[in-house]
Amino acid sequence: MSEIRATTISDAAGTGPITLTGQSAAKAWVNFNGTGTVAIRQSNNVSSITDDGTGSYTVNFTNAQVDANFAVSGNCKEDTANVRGDHVLTMWRIANATSSTRVSVVNFAGTVVDNLEVYVVINR
């Protein structure tokens, strides 16, 4: 069995990420605080988060997507202020653009709510 270990893998010019051929990887992801002043905890290819109102956020990309036909998935950490019993939080994608995507956090009752931890992944 072979093993490859590397600290950084970059394109041939050494200026950016590699292009995958025949494989797929997340094009962007973010873990952020969705309450009060929104703040990114960790991310890849996400430059900032815009708070668009209660439970609604715009995820802004560092590097634009090739088009707006990407998949958005995500979830939230259980927040006892918004979750009771079997009421779970979900994330709805509202709109994609090449430079961003807009998402909302919605509880089981269909109410848009802020959440302490929001996770968003972009795949293509």
PyMOL commands that set and color helices and strands:
alter all, ss='L'
color gray80, all
select strands_A, chain A and resi 28-33+39-44+46-53+56-61+71-76+90-97+100-106+118-123
alter strands_A, ss='S'
color yellow, strands_A
deselect
rebuild
show_as cartoon
